[in-house]
């Protein structure tokens, strides 16, 4: 943590590949996905299945709010922590992550994933 804002939020610097992000602890992809899920449920849509994919530490919070999660194997199980036990880790080589995500969506459409 680099410090705190006036309203008590922690500020930190996050490295993702060659990029650096200055964020507060309230700004995460998981919080954004949670807002989408909450909005969908409040709108009466109870039939949702969220598929997420990630290739950096900044993508990990999405797994908490998804039904199916696929991450590239450059993220370790230790980094994923105990968010989910069923996260699939795939190789990024030869579009491995994109192929794995499309495969999960295809299985979902066929009814293999419930």
Buried (B, 14 or more C-beta within 10 A) or exposed (E): EEEEEEEEBEEEEBEEEEEEEEBBBEEBBBBEBBEEBEEBEEEEEEEEEBBBBBBBBBBBBBBBBBBBBBBBBBBEEEEBEEBBEEBBBBEBEEEBBBEBBBEBBEEBEEEEBE
